[in-house]
Amino acid sequence: MSLRFDVLTIFPDLLTSPLEEGIIRRARQDGKIEVVITNIRDFATDKHAMTDDRPFGGGEGMVMKPEPLTAATNQVRRAGSGKVVLLSPQGRRFDQKVAEEFAGLEQLILVCGRYEGVDQRYIEQQVDEEISIGDYILTGGELGAMIIIDAVTRLLPGVLGCADSVSGDTFSRGSLKYPQYTRPRLFVDQEVPAILLSGDHAKIEQWRWLQAVTKTKNRRPDLFATMEFSGKERNLLKKHGII
């Protein structure tokens, strides 16, 4: 079973290049995902293909109209399986846990907002959830949609060459990732940590875990505050002066 992404946008060309590169391209070719881009303008009801209008009550900017959005959504939604997500700075913050939720879906419909926002009636009648990729404002939801597609796709079985890559990702275990090293062994007078050359995999895993926890504590104390440790792990952290 593959996951189908439907992206509703008034600027479909913004998504063309990212979908044709790297892991996303391969996942599409292998049938792991399907990505269908729908132009909301095709569902406009007037001769000028208008998808926005001035806000009632006055104010700045334009608001996306409910009719074209509703018609486009109804066109792509599969019976009982499509989750409609509006990209919005007012939505739930997108993170790894949300990506994992979405990876279990059969269809994800991503609606790319523009201008000052979307008519509230469309949101109440058609949208299952609003999602934000961060506390900042973009010119539209297309980049956010692409971020969601990328983050969710790499979680699907068989997409990544190494299955352990997902479980060891930053955030997948509730922490940042440990430092990584590769060849050459010596670079600008700095050597790779000796433990990584020891061949003792148990000690290497312990070292990496300690490094990950330390980095999380120093860089993301908010994440560190939510981490849970067993008694053995807590003793190890105390031994190394991390807590």
N, C-alpha and C positions, 0 to 999 in steps of 0.2 A: 504494500500500500504506500502510495506517495502522498506528500502534502502539497496541496494546491494553494498558492498565494494569488489572490486577485488584488491588484492595485488600481484604485480609482483616482484619477488625476486629470488635471487640465493641461499638464505638460508631460506627455508620455515619453518624449525623447530624453528627458532627464535621467531615465532609468536604463536606457538602452546599453550604454557601455559597461556599467558595473555588472550587468547580468551576463555579459559575454566574456568574462575574465575568470581565471583561477578556479577555485573550488566550486563557486556558484555555477559556472558554465559546465563543469564536469558533472555536478549533481543533476543539472537539467538533462544533460545528454544521457546519463545513466538511469533516468526515470525516477530518481529519488524525490525530486520536487518538480512541480509545474508552476510557472509564473505567467500569469495572464494580465496584461496591462489594458485597462479600459479607459478611453477618453470620455470624461464626463460631458464634454461639449456635444458629443454625439446624441445626447439625450435631452438637449435643450429644446424648448418648445416654440421659440420664436425664430424669425428668419436670420437674426444676427448671432444665433447660438450663444445667447447670454447665460452665464452660469452664476452671475452675481448681481446685486442691486444695492441701492442705498438703504441704510438701516432705518427702520421706523423709529421715531422719536428723535431723529437727528444724530449727529455725531460724525466722527471722522471715518474715512475709508468705506469699504464695501463689504457686504456679507454674502456668502455663498447661498444660493437659492435652494429650497428644499426639493422642488420638482425634479430637476435633472439628477440630483444625488439619489433620490428615492428610486427613480426609474433605473438608474445604473446599478444600484444595489440589488434591486429585485431581479435584474437581468442575470447577474452573476451568482447569486446566492443559491447554493444547492440545498435541497429540502432537508431541513433538520441538522445540517452538518456545518454550516457556515457561521463563523464568529466574526462579527463586524466590529472593527477597531478603528476609531477616529484618532489620528495623530493630532494631539492637542497639548499645549503647555499646561493645561488644567487637569490632565489625566494622571493616573497612577504612574509612578516612576518605573521605567523599564529597567530591569536588571536580569541577572542570570536565572533567578527563580522564575521570573515571568517568561523568559525564553524557554525554559524547561516545560512550563505549562503549555505554551503555544506549540511546542514540538510534538505534543500528543494529539493535536487536532488533525482533522481531515482537510479542512479548508479554513484559511485565514484571509479575511477581506480587509485590506488596509486602505482607509479613506484619507487622502491627502488634503488637508484643509489649506486654505489660502486667505489672504487679505485680513480682515478684522475678525474672521471667524465663520462659523456655520450656523444657519438658522436653527434655533433651539428645537423646533418641532421635528426636524429631521433627526436630531440627536435622541430625542425622547422616543421616537417611533421606530427608529431603525438601528441605532448604535447599541451594541452590547457593552462596550467599554471604551473609555478614552484613555490613551496611553501617551505619556510624555517621555522623551529621551533625555531630558535634563532641564534645569532651570535657566533656560535662555530661549530667545526667540529666533526662529529661522524664517526665511521668506515663504516657506511652504513645507508640507509634510513629506515631500518626496525623499529627501535624504534620510529622514527618520524611518520611513518605510524600508529603505534599502538596508539600514542598520539592523532592523528587526529581521528581515529576510536572511541576512548574513549570519546573525547570531543564532537564529533558530535552525537554519539549514545545517550548520556544523554539528548540531546535537543529534541529528538523525542517524540511525544505524547505517553503517557502510559508507558514509560521506567522507569521513577522514580516513586516511590510510592506516593510522594507528588509533585503535579504540581507546587506549589509555590517555591519549591527548586530551580528551574531554574531561575525564575524571581528575586529571592533574592541572586543569586550567585555573588561572586566577579566578576567584569567586566560587568555583565549583565546590570547594571544600570550606567555604566561608572565610577564606583568607587570601592575601596576595600570594603570588608565586615566588618561590625561592630563586636566587640568582642562577643564571645559566652560563656555561663556559663551553668553548669548543677550541679546536686547534687554531693557532699554534699554542703550545704549552707555555711559552714565554712570549709576552708582548709588551714592548716598551718597559722593560725591567720589572714587569709584574707577572708572577707565575699563577697558574691555576691552583686553587687550594689543594693541598696535598691529599686531603681526605677523598677527593674525587678520583684520585689515581691509585687508591689503595686496593681496589677490588673487593673491599668488604661492603657488600650491598646493604647489610643491616645498618652499619654505621653511616653509610652515605644517606640512607633514607632518614635516619634520625637527624643528621646534620641539616639536610634539606628542610625537614619539618621545623627545626629550631630557627633556621634562617627565615622561613616563611612567616612564622609567628612573630619574630622580631621585626621584620619589615612591616607587617600589618600593624603592630603596636606603634611603630614610629611614624608611619605614613598615613594610616587610616585608623586612628583610635576609635572612631565610631564603629568600625567593623570589629576591632579587637574586643570592644565592650560586649559584643553579642556572641563571641566565641565560647564554646563549652569544652571543658577539658576533663578527662578522667583523673582519678587520683594519681595514677602513675605518671600521666602527662604533666600534671601540676607539680609533682615532685621534681620532674626533670626540668621544668621551667624555673623552679626555685633554685635548683642546683646551678643553673647557668645564669642566674641573676636577671632573668627576664620578667619575673613577677616577684 
